[in-house]
């Protein structure tokens, strides 16, 4: 969780949507929300990683709750939609590498990349620098195809001085190099790093299709001098598993359907690289991310069974595989059992359990022509919320899969925090009062949307703007994406990283780095991209209305 970056009272309380400010229900009315979160985020669920026993237990609980509320499965689906996926790759037995006459040891001196093909090759090596075109008008570093054909390419991992190939995604950069190398005749690739940048690390949880040629990374500089001949064997094994979306349906026999979704998977024991925790494997309970979203999904489903909402059908999807890259939602839209053009819009709930200062972020407000009017009316009706909006339909959550199929979306988010993707994201930290309010906002928006013939999709045009630069170092901070003041506010700092070592704290607002002003997160990213490992810089923050300067080392 994506990039980035980076989302109503129970009807038995005789809700009046038209009042100026909705009064809060008594604490006892939060008990169902609390039960859902505490159950899904309990240790017995073992972090709900997709393809594990914990995911199955969570799915069983969600299905049970739908059944008890009288919400049926979509016909012939038995509440589930299964998908098969690549869980991980592992190094097999047949991995060997000899550079010139020197034998290297797999795992110690080198490792195959996660997307390496299997095979054995032997041949002459050719060094091609960073393996990228220097500019849009210049060709590959070596232009004589006879020198390149049927050779084993030695390629630097970095982008060098090729600005149009700079990328914030290391894997995407490597894949681009591989594609170019194959086009030039490479039969295998040895990646090296002769710069001062950090070496690659193996990540066998990457779910990327394997290439047709062997690809390895050689560690350290002592092993990569004057390579003229390479003998290489690679063997990677694959483990595939099955994930499960949970699907329920209210059929009002309407022509169109509203989809409401929330992912229920999380990080298990934190084995995958998207955990921010560094230590021995530990259960990541994911109370906010995203037991909170599923809890609101379940309670919203119960509320929408009321006849006053019967102008639409309602499809409720608890997605799995979100943490692995939107696997469940992508599978659904590729294999939907309802026609996508019959979906009116999609509402997503992801991390909606930690509302602070009555602030609610709603993403995707530019994806439907009518959203502005509907949200404005909602603000008048439920005015005790501090609403913040972003127009883009693209983000690191499941609504993106629907927006990319030209379906209007709204994604609800209560904000990031220092417990994000760590074992500390537990149920006792959840703001159930805030969750109840968010549920009411969602219901009110749906109610207001019933006054329109349809919600018309529109492209927001923000997806390609202000792309993040390639970063060689990290500060180790968690940005507050809802902050609207000058600078970049941080909600937390990561253990062992430069920020915490220098003395930065959650709540600080970074207004300067390396002698340059920071007005927003984009300034921060651009300035951070100028630093490398070992560099030192002063960082200026505002803390409790005072400016403080800290010196840190990357």
C-alpha positions as CSV (number, residue, x, y, z in Angstrom):
1,X,0.0,0.0,0.0
2,X,0.0,1.9,-4.2
3,X,2.0,4.2,-4.9
4,X,1.5,7.7,-4.1
5,X,0.4,7.0,-2.6
6,X,-2.2,7.3,-1.5
7,X,-10.3,6.9,2.2
8,X,-24.4,7.5,9.2
9,X,-26.3,6.1,11.6
10,X,-27.8,2.6,11.7
11,X,-31.2,2.9,10.2
12,X,-32.8,1.6,13.4
13,X,-31.9,5.0,14.9
14,X,-34.4,6.7,12.5
15,X,-31.7,8.6,10.7
16,X,-32.6,12.0,9.1
17,X,-30.1,12.6,6.3
18,X,-31.3,16.1,5.8
19,X,-30.2,17.6,9.1
20,X,-27.4,20.1,9.2
21,X,-25.0,18.0,11.4
22,X,-25.7,14.4,12.2
23,X,-25.5,13.7,15.9
24,X,-23.3,10.8,17.0
25,X,-24.9,7.6,18.0
26,X,-24.1,6.3,21.5
27,X,-21.0,4.1,21.9
28,X,-23.0,0.9,22.1
29,X,-23.9,1.4,18.4
30,X,-20.2,0.9,17.5
31,X,-20.2,-2.7,18.9
32,X,-20.6,-4.4,15.6
33,X,-17.8,-2.4,13.9
34,X,-15.6,-3.2,16.9
35,X,-16.5,-6.9,16.7
36,X,-15.6,-7.1,13.0
37,X,-12.2,-5.3,13.4
38,X,-11.2,-7.3,16.5
39,X,-12.1,-10.6,14.9
40,X,-10.4,-9.9,11.6
41,X,-7.3,-8.3,13.2
42,X,-6.9,-11.0,15.8
43,X,-3.7,-13.1,16.0
44,X,-5.6,-16.2,15.1
45,X,-6.0,-14.8,11.6
46,X,-2.2,-14.6,11.3
47,X,-2.2,-11.4,9.3
48,X,-4.7,-12.6,6.6
49,X,-2.0,-13.0,3.9
50,X,-3.5,-14.1,0.5
51,X,-3.3,-17.8,-0.1
52,X,-2.9,-18.8,3.6
53,X,-5.0,-20.3,6.3
54,X,-5.5,-16.9,7.8
55,X,-7.1,-15.6,4.6
56,X,-9.5,-18.5,4.5
57,X,-10.5,-17.9,8.2
58,X,-11.2,-14.3,7.4
59,X,-13.2,-15.1,4.3
60,X,-15.3,-17.6,6.3
61,X,-16.0,-14.9,8.9
62,X,-17.1,-12.3,6.2
63,X,-19.3,-14.9,4.5
64,X,-20.9,-15.8,7.9
65,X,-21.7,-12.1,8.5
66,X,-23.3,-11.6,5.1
67,X,-25.4,-14.7,5.7
68,X,-26.5,-13.6,9.2
69,X,-27.6,-10.2,7.7
70,X,-29.7,-11.9,5.0
71,X,-27.4,-10.8,2.2
72,X,-27.1,-13.5,-0.4
73,X,-24.3,-14.7,-2.6
74,X,-24.3,-13.7,-6.3
75,X,-26.1,-16.5,-8.1
76,X,-24.0,-19.7,-8.5
77,X,-20.9,-18.1,-6.8
78,X,-21.3,-19.4,-3.2
79,X,-20.0,-16.1,-2.0
80,X,-16.5,-16.6,-3.5
81,X,-14.5,-15.9,-6.6
82,X,-11.1,-17.7,-6.6
83,X,-8.0,-16.8,-8.5
84,X,-4.7,-18.5,-8.9
85,X,-1.5,-16.5,-8.5
86,X,2.3,-16.7,-8.2
87,X,3.0,-16.7,-4.5
88,X,6.8,-16.7,-4.7
89,X,9.9,-17.9,-6.5
90,X,12.7,-19.7,-4.9
91,X,16.3,-20.5,-5.9
92,X,16.5,-24.1,-7.2
93,X,19.4,-26.5,-7.0
94,X,21.1,-25.8,-10.4
95,X,22.6,-22.4,-10.0
96,X,26.1,-21.9,-11.0
97,X,28.2,-18.9,-12.2
98,X,31.8,-18.6,-13.4
99,X,33.2,-15.2,-14.4
100,X,36.4,-15.8,-16.4
101,X,37.9,-18.6,-14.3
102,X,36.4,-17.5,-11.0
103,X,33.6,-19.6,-9.5
104,X,31.0,-17.6,-7.5
105,X,28.7,-19.0,-4.9
106,X,24.9,-18.5,-5.3
107,X,23.4,-16.5,-2.4
108,X,26.8,-15.3,-1.2
109,X,28.5,-13.8,-4.3
110,X,25.5,-13.5,-6.5
111,X,21.8,-14.3,-6.9
112,X,19.4,-14.9,-9.8
113,X,16.8,-12.1,-10.1
114,X,13.2,-13.1,-9.3
115,X,12.2,-12.8,-13.0
116,X,15.2,-14.8,-14.3
117,X,14.6,-17.5,-16.8
118,X,15.9,-21.0,-16.3
119,X,18.8,-22.4,-18.4
120,X,22.5,-22.9,-18.9
121,X,24.6,-20.7,-21.1
122,X,28.3,-20.1,-21.8
123,X,29.9,-17.4,-23.9
124,X,31.7,-14.1,-24.4
125,X,30.7,-11.2,-22.2
126,X,30.2,-7.6,-23.5
127,X,29.9,-4.6,-21.2
128,X,27.1,-2.2,-22.2
129,X,27.2,0.4,-19.4
130,X,23.8,1.1,-18.0
131,X,22.1,-0.7,-20.9
132,X,19.9,2.2,-21.9
133,X,19.8,4.6,-24.8
134,X,21.5,7.8,-23.9
135,X,18.7,10.0,-25.2
136,X,15.6,9.7,-27.4
137,X,17.7,10.4,-30.5
138,X,20.7,8.2,-29.7
139,X,20.9,4.4,-29.9
140,X,22.2,1.8,-27.5
141,X,25.6,2.4,-25.9
142,X,27.1,-0.1,-28.5
143,X,25.6,0.3,-32.0
144,X,27.4,-2.5,-33.8
145,X,25.0,-5.4,-33.6
146,X,27.7,-7.9,-34.5
147,X,29.5,-7.1,-31.3
148,X,26.3,-7.7,-29.3
149,X,24.6,-10.7,-30.9
150,X,24.7,-13.9,-28.9
151,X,26.7,-12.4,-26.1
152,X,26.1,-12.3,-22.3
153,X,25.6,-8.6,-21.4
154,X,27.2,-7.0,-18.4
155,X,24.9,-4.2,-17.3
156,X,25.0,-1.6,-14.6
157,X,21.9,-1.5,-12.4
158,X,21.6,2.3,-12.3
159,X,20.2,4.7,-14.9
160,X,23.4,6.7,-15.1
161,X,23.0,10.0,-16.9
162,X,19.9,9.0,-19.0
163,X,17.3,11.3,-17.5
164,X,14.4,10.0,-19.5
165,X,14.9,6.5,-18.1
166,X,14.9,7.7,-14.4
167,X,12.3,5.7,-12.5
168,X,11.1,5.5,-8.9
169,X,10.6,1.8,-9.5
170,X,13.9,-0.2,-9.6
171,X,12.2,-3.3,-11.0
172,X,10.6,-1.4,-13.9
173,X,14.1,0.0,-14.7
174,X,15.7,-3.4,-14.7
175,X,12.9,-4.9,-16.9
176,X,13.4,-2.1,-19.4
177,X,17.2,-3.0,-19.6
178,X,16.4,-6.6,-20.0
179,X,14.0,-5.9,-22.8
180,X,16.5,-3.7,-24.7
181,X,19.2,-6.3,-24.2
182,X,17.1,-9.1,-25.6
183,X,16.3,-6.9,-28.6
184,X,20.0,-6.5,-29.2
185,X,20.7,-10.2,-29.1
186,X,21.6,-11.0,-25.4
187,X,21.5,-14.7,-24.4
188,X,21.9,-13.8,-20.7
189,X,22.5,-10.9,-18.4
190,X,24.8,-10.3,-15.5
191,X,23.8,-7.1,-13.6
192,X,26.6,-5.4,-11.7
193,X,26.9,-2.2,-9.6
194,X,30.2,-0.3,-9.8
195,X,28.6,2.9,-8.4
196,X,28.2,4.1,-4.9
197,X,24.5,3.2,-4.9
198,X,23.2,0.4,-2.8
199,X,23.3,-3.1,-4.3
200,X,20.2,-4.9,-5.3
201,X,18.6,-7.3,-2.8
202,X,16.8,-10.5,-3.7
203,X,13.0,-10.2,-3.6
204,X,11.4,-13.5,-4.6
205,X,7.9,-12.3,-3.7
206,X,7.8,-10.2,-6.9
207,X,5.0,-11.6,-9.0
208,X,6.6,-10.8,-12.4
209,X,6.5,-13.1,-15.4
210,X,9.8,-14.9,-15.9
211,X,12.1,-13.9,-18.8
212,X,13.3,-16.3,-21.4
213,X,17.0,-15.8,-20.5
214,X,19.1,-16.3,-17.3
215,X,19.6,-13.1,-15.3
216,X,21.7,-12.7,-12.2
217,X,23.1,-9.9,-10.0
218,X,26.7,-10.1,-8.8
219,X,27.5,-8.6,-5.4
220,X,30.4,-6.4,-4.6
221,X,33.0,-4.7,-6.8
222,X,35.8,-7.3,-6.4
223,X,33.9,-9.8,-8.5
224,X,33.2,-7.6,-11.6
225,X,36.5,-6.5,-12.9
226,X,37.5,-7.3,-16.5
227,X,34.8,-9.9,-17.2
228,X,35.4,-11.4,-20.6
229,X,33.7,-14.8,-20.4
230,X,30.7,-16.1,-18.5
231,X,29.4,-19.6,-17.7
232,X,26.0,-19.5,-16.1
233,X,23.2,-21.8,-15.0
234,X,20.0,-20.6,-13.4
235,X,17.1,-22.5,-11.9
236,X,14.1,-20.8,-10.2
237,X,11.1,-22.7,-8.9
238,X,7.6,-21.3,-8.6
239,X,5.0,-21.7,-5.9
240,X,1.5,-20.9,-6.9
241,X,-1.5,-20.5,-4.6
242,X,-5.2,-19.6,-4.7
243,X,-6.7,-16.4,-3.4
244,X,-10.3,-15.7,-2.8
245,X,-12.6,-12.7,-3.2
246,X,-15.7,-12.7,-1.1
247,X,-18.8,-11.5,-3.0
248,X,-22.4,-10.8,-1.8
249,X,-25.3,-9.3,-3.7
250,X,-28.5,-7.4,-3.1
251,X,-30.6,-7.9,-6.1
252,X,-33.3,-5.2,-6.4
253,X,-33.9,-6.2,-10.0
254,X,-32.6,-2.8,-11.1
255,X,-30.9,-2.2,-14.4
256,X,-27.6,-1.0,-12.9
257,X,-25.4,-2.0,-9.9
258,X,-23.2,-0.1,-7.4
259,X,-20.1,-1.9,-6.3
260,X,-18.8,-1.4,-2.8
261,X,-15.4,-2.9,-2.0
262,X,-12.7,-3.3,0.7
263,X,-9.7,-5.6,0.7
264,X,-9.5,-8.0,3.6
265,X,-6.0,-9.4,3.0
266,X,-2.9,-8.1,4.8
267,X,0.8,-8.9,5.2
268,X,0.8,-12.1,7.2
269,X,4.0,-12.3,9.2
270,X,5.6,-9.5,7.2
271,X,7.8,-11.7,5.0
272,X,7.1,-9.6,1.9
273,X,9.1,-6.5,1.2
274,X,6.1,-4.1,1.5
275,X,6.3,-4.5,5.3
276,X,8.1,-1.5,7.0
277,X,9.0,-3.7,10.0
278,X,12.6,-4.9,10.2
279,X,13.0,-7.8,12.6
280,X,12.0,-11.4,13.1
281,X,8.7,-12.5,11.5
282,X,5.8,-11.2,13.5
283,X,2.1,-11.1,12.8
284,X,0.8,-8.0,11.1
285,X,-2.8,-7.8,12.2
286,X,-3.8,-4.9,9.9
287,X,-6.6,-3.5,12.0
288,X,-6.7,-0.2,10.1
289,X,-5.3,-1.8,6.9
290,X,-7.9,-3.1,6.2
291,X,-10.1,-4.8,8.8
292,X,-11.6,-1.3,9.2
293,X,-12.7,-1.1,5.6
294,X,-14.3,-4.6,5.7
295,X,-16.1,-3.7,8.9
296,X,-17.7,-0.6,7.3
297,X,-18.4,-2.7,4.2
298,X,-20.4,-5.3,6.3
299,X,-22.3,-2.6,8.1
300,X,-23.0,-0.6,5.0
301,X,-24.3,-3.8,3.3
302,X,-26.8,-4.3,6.1
303,X,-28.0,-0.7,5.8
304,X,-28.4,-0.8,2.1
305,X,-30.9,-3.7,2.4
306,X,-33.4,-1.0,3.4
307,X,-36.0,-0.4,0.6
308,X,-35.3,3.3,0.3
309,X,-32.1,2.3,-1.5
310,X,-33.7,-0.1,-4.0
311,X,-33.1,2.0,-7.1
312,X,-29.9,0.0,-7.7
313,X,-28.5,-3.5,-7.1
314,X,-25.5,-3.7,-4.8
315,X,-22.5,-5.9,-5.2
316,X,-20.3,-6.1,-2.1
317,X,-16.7,-7.4,-2.7
318,X,-14.1,-8.1,0.0
319,X,-11.0,-8.3,-2.2
320,X,-8.0,-10.4,-1.5
321,X,-4.5,-9.9,-3.0
322,X,-4.6,-6.1,-2.7
323,X,-1.3,-6.0,-0.8
324,X,0.3,-8.1,-3.5
325,X,-0.7,-5.7,-6.2
326,X,-4.5,-5.4,-6.6
327,X,-4.6,-9.1,-7.6
328,X,-8.2,-9.7,-6.5
329,X,-9.8,-6.6,-8.0
330,X,-7.9,-7.0,-11.2
331,X,-9.1,-10.6,-11.4
332,X,-12.6,-9.4,-10.8
333,X,-12.7,-6.8,-13.5
334,X,-11.1,-9.2,-16.0
335,X,-13.5,-12.0,-15.1
336,X,-16.6,-10.1,-13.9
337,X,-19.8,-12.0,-13.7
338,X,-21.8,-8.9,-14.3
339,X,-21.3,-6.6,-17.3
340,X,-18.9,-3.8,-16.4
341,X,-21.0,-1.3,-18.3
342,X,-23.9,-2.1,-16.0
343,X,-21.8,-0.8,-13.0
344,X,-22.9,2.7,-12.0
345,X,-19.9,3.4,-9.9
346,X,-17.5,1.8,-7.3
347,X,-16.9,2.9,-3.7
348,X,-13.8,1.7,-2.0
349,X,-12.9,1.7,1.7
350,X,-9.2,1.3,2.5
351,X,-7.7,2.3,5.9
352,X,-10.7,4.1,7.4
353,X,-10.1,3.3,11.0
354,X,-7.8,6.0,12.3
355,X,-9.6,9.3,11.7
356,X,-7.9,12.2,13.4
357,X,-9.2,15.8,13.8
358,X,-12.4,14.8,12.0
359,X,-10.5,14.6,8.7
360,X,-11.7,12.3,5.9
361,X,-9.9,12.0,2.6
362,X,-12.0,11.1,-0.5
363,X,-10.1,10.2,-3.6
364,X,-11.5,9.9,-7.2
365,X,-13.8,13.0,-7.0
366,X,-12.9,13.9,-10.6
367,X,-13.9,10.5,-12.0
368,X,-17.6,11.3,-12.2
369,X,-19.2,14.4,-13.6
370,X,-21.8,14.5,-10.8
371,X,-19.5,13.9,-7.9
372,X,-18.8,17.6,-7.2
373,X,-22.5,18.4,-6.7
374,X,-23.2,15.2,-4.7
375,X,-20.2,15.8,-2.4
376,X,-21.1,19.5,-1.9
377,X,-24.6,18.5,-0.8
378,X,-23.1,15.9,1.5
379,X,-20.9,18.5,3.1
380,X,-24.0,20.6,3.9
381,X,-25.8,17.6,5.3
382,X,-23.0,16.2,7.4
383,X,-20.9,19.2,8.2
384,X,-18.9,18.0,11.2
385,X,-16.3,16.3,9.0
386,X,-13.2,18.0,7.6
387,X,-13.3,16.7,4.0
388,X,-10.3,16.6,1.8
389,X,-10.5,15.6,-1.9
390,X,-8.3,14.4,-4.7
391,X,-9.6,14.1,-8.2
392,X,-7.5,11.2,-9.6
393,X,-9.0,7.8,-9.9
394,X,-5.5,6.1,-9.7
395,X,-4.1,5.1,-6.4
396,X,-2.6,2.2,-4.5
397,X,-5.9,0.5,-3.8
398,X,-8.7,-1.5,-5.5
399,X,-10.7,1.4,-6.9
400,X,-7.9,1.8,-9.5
401,X,-8.9,-1.5,-11.2
402,X,-12.4,-0.1,-11.8
403,X,-11.3,3.4,-12.8
404,X,-9.0,1.9,-15.4
405,X,-12.2,0.2,-16.9
406,X,-13.9,3.6,-17.2
407,X,-16.0,3.3,-14.1
408,X,-16.5,6.3,-11.8
409,X,-15.0,5.7,-8.3
410,X,-14.7,7.1,-4.8
411,X,-12.1,5.8,-2.4
412,X,-12.4,6.6,1.3
413,X,-9.3,6.9,3.5
414,X,-8.8,8.3,7.0
415,X,-5.0,8.9,6.7
416,X,-1.7,7.2,7.1
417,X,0.1,6.7,10.4
418,X,3.4,5.4,11.8
419,X,1.9,1.9,12.4
420,X,1.2,1.5,8.7
421,X,2.5,-1.9,7.5
422,X,4.0,-2.8,10.8
423,X,2.9,-5.3,13.6
424,X,1.7,-2.3,15.6
425,X,-1.5,-1.8,13.5
426,X,-3.8,-3.3,16.1
427,X,-7.5,-3.0,17.0
428,X,-7.1,-1.1,20.3
429,X,-5.9,1.9,18.2
430,X,-9.0,2.1,16.0
431,X,-11.4,5.1,16.2
432,X,-14.8,3.4,16.0
433,X,-16.6,6.6,16.4
434,X,-14.8,7.9,13.3
435,X,-15.6,4.7,11.4
436,X,-19.3,5.1,12.2
437,X,-19.2,8.6,10.8
438,X,-17.5,7.4,7.6
439,X,-20.1,4.8,7.2
440,X,-22.8,7.4,7.5
441,X,-21.0,9.6,4.9
442,X,-20.9,6.7,2.4
443,X,-24.6,6.0,2.9
444,X,-25.4,9.6,2.5
445,X,-23.4,9.9,-0.7
446,X,-25.2,6.9,-2.1
447,X,-28.6,8.3,-1.1
448,X,-27.8,11.6,-2.8
449,X,-26.6,9.8,-6.0
450,X,-30.1,8.3,-6.4
451,X,-31.3,11.7,-7.4
452,X,-29.3,11.5,-10.7
453,X,-30.1,9.4,-13.7
454,X,-26.5,8.2,-13.8
455,X,-22.9,9.1,-12.7
456,X,-21.0,9.8,-15.9
457,X,-17.4,8.6,-16.0
458,X,-14.7,11.1,-16.9
459,X,-10.9,10.8,-17.1
460,X,-9.2,12.9,-14.5
461,X,-6.0,13.6,-16.5
462,X,-3.9,13.6,-13.3
463,X,-2.4,10.1,-13.6
464,X,0.7,11.1,-15.5
465,X,1.5,14.4,-13.9
466,X,4.3,15.1,-11.4
467,X,5.8,11.6,-11.5
468,X,8.1,10.7,-8.6
469,X,11.8,10.8,-9.4
470,X,14.2,7.9,-8.9
471,X,15.4,7.8,-5.3
472,X,18.8,6.4,-4.2
473,X,18.2,6.9,-0.5
474,X,15.4,7.1,2.0
475,X,14.7,9.4,4.9
476,X,12.5,6.9,6.7
477,X,9.4,9.0,7.3
478,X,5.7,8.5,6.8
479,X,4.1,11.5,5.0
480,X,0.8,12.9,6.0
481,X,-0.9,13.0,2.6
482,X,-3.8,15.0,3.9
483,X,-1.6,17.9,5.1
484,X,-2.5,21.2,3.2
485,X,0.0,23.6,4.8
486,X,3.5,24.6,3.6
487,X,6.0,21.8,3.8
488,X,5.6,18.1,4.3
489,X,4.1,16.9,7.6
490,X,5.2,13.5,8.8
491,X,3.1,11.2,10.9
492,X,5.9,8.9,11.9
493,X,9.5,7.8,11.5
494,X,10.9,4.3,10.8
495,X,13.3,2.6,13.2
496,X,16.9,2.6,12.1
497,X,16.5,5.1,9.3
498,X,18.2,8.5,8.9
499,X,15.2,10.6,10.2
500,X,14.9,8.9,13.6
501,X,18.7,8.8,14.0
502,X,18.8,12.6,13.4
503,X,16.0,13.3,15.9
504,X,12.9,13.8,13.7
505,X,9.5,12.9,15.2
506,X,6.0,12.2,14.1
507,X,4.2,15.6,13.8
508,X,7.2,17.4,12.4
509,X,6.7,19.5,9.3
510,X,9.7,19.3,7.0
511,X,10.2,22.8,5.4
512,X,13.8,22.5,4.2
513,X,16.3,19.8,3.1
514,X,19.9,20.4,2.0
515,X,19.5,24.1,1.9
516,X,16.4,24.1,-0.3
517,X,12.9,25.0,0.6
518,X,10.2,22.3,0.7
519,X,6.6,23.5,-0.1
520,X,5.0,20.1,-0.6
521,X,5.7,16.4,-1.0
522,X,6.8,16.8,-4.6
523,X,9.5,19.3,-3.6
524,X,10.6,16.8,-1.0
525,X,10.8,13.9,-3.5
526,X,12.7,16.0,-6.0
527,X,15.2,17.2,-3.5
528,X,15.7,13.8,-1.9
529,X,16.5,12.4,-5.4
530,X,19.7,14.5,-5.4
531,X,21.3,12.6,-2.5
532,X,23.2,9.4,-2.4
533,X,24.4,7.0,0.2
534,X,26.8,8.6,2.7
535,X,25.7,12.2,1.9
536,X,24.9,14.5,4.8
537,X,22.3,17.2,4.8
538,X,20.5,19.6,7.2
539,X,16.8,19.1,7.5
540,X,14.7,22.0,8.8
541,X,11.4,21.2,10.5
542,X,8.6,23.1,12.3
543,X,7.8,21.5,15.6
544,X,5.3,23.1,18.0
545,X,5.5,26.4,16.1
546,X,9.3,26.5,16.3
547,X,11.9,25.8,13.7
548,X,14.5,23.2,14.4
549,X,17.5,22.1,12.3
550,X,18.9,18.5,12.3
551,X,21.8,17.0,10.5
552,X,21.4,13.6,9.1
553,X,23.4,11.1,7.1
554,X,21.9,9.0,4.3
